[in-house]
Amino acid sequence: MSFQFEKEASQEKNVMATSREREKSASAAPRPIDYAAMASQLVKATRDDATLDRLGVCYLRQGKFEEALKVYRQIALQAGGVCERTDLPEPYVRNFATALLLSGLPSGCMLVLRGLPDQRHPRVVELYAAVRDWERSLPFLQRWDWRFNSVDPKNARVAIDFEPGEMS
């Protein structure tokens, strides 16, 4: 009879230990980031390039691609709005390319990516792969027009399998 009691007590200890481990792992799990709250704080902050970059990443991760593109155009383009700035850190430029891609402008994304010196950066490789996969999904005439004339099809939406934007 004491053996049965010891066995039950041992099982109870194991259950309690397991539930404590679950509680620890649940509390140790990272909480999801509230990008909307972060963006609302960043909108009120100073308008330097680093703050705008973080705001653009927040918009990208919320799925607000057009808003992100507006932010990145403020960062990446010179005062006239036509030429790209040459003094930007590469993560900002890659984020600009991502915003172009997700806003339905894959030709703009490719143009920006080709200007980057580090063509082997993992994010650059991911963006090229996303465009290549999207290109394969196009009907023949659209693919032909895209490949030879760099004409973005109407409502071009390129799917990506990574979290958009690099938070620096």
C-alpha positions, 0 to 999 in steps of 0.5 A, a space after each residue: 500500500 505504501 508503494 502505491 502511495 509513493 507512486 502516486 506522489 511521484 506522479 503528482 510531482 512530475 505533473 507539477 514540475 511539468 506545469 511549472 516548466 510550461 509556465 516558464 516557457 510560456 512566460 519566456 516566449 517573446 511577446 508579439 511586437 505591436 507595430 501599430 503602437 510603435 508607428 504611432 510613437 514614431 510618427 510623433 518623433 523627430 524626422 531623422 533618417 533612422 526614425 523614418 526607417 523604423 516607421 517604414 518597417 512598422 508600416 511594412 510589417 502592418 501591411 501598409 505598403 503604400 504608407 511605407 513607400 511614402 516614408 521611404 521615398 522621403 528617405 531615399 530620394 533627393 530633394 527633387 524626388 527623382 534621383 536616389 541618394 547615394 549616402 544612405 546605409 544599405 539596410 535603408 535601401 533594401 527596405 526601400 526596395 522591399 516597399 517598392 516590391 510590396 507596393 506593386 512596383 517590382 521593376 523599381 525594386 529591381 532597379 534599386 537592388 541592382 544599385 547595391 554593392 552587396 549583391 550577396 546579402 541575404 535580404 537581397 537574395 530573398 528579394 531577387 528570389 521573390 521576384 523570380 518566383 513571381 515572374 514565373 507565375 505570370 502569363 506568357 505575354 505579361 512575362 514577356 513584357 516584364 522581362 524585355 520592357 520592365 513593364 509592371 503588370 497592373 496590380 502586380 503583387 509579389 508574395 514574400 516568405 520572410 518578414 518585410 523590412 530590416 529593423 536597424 
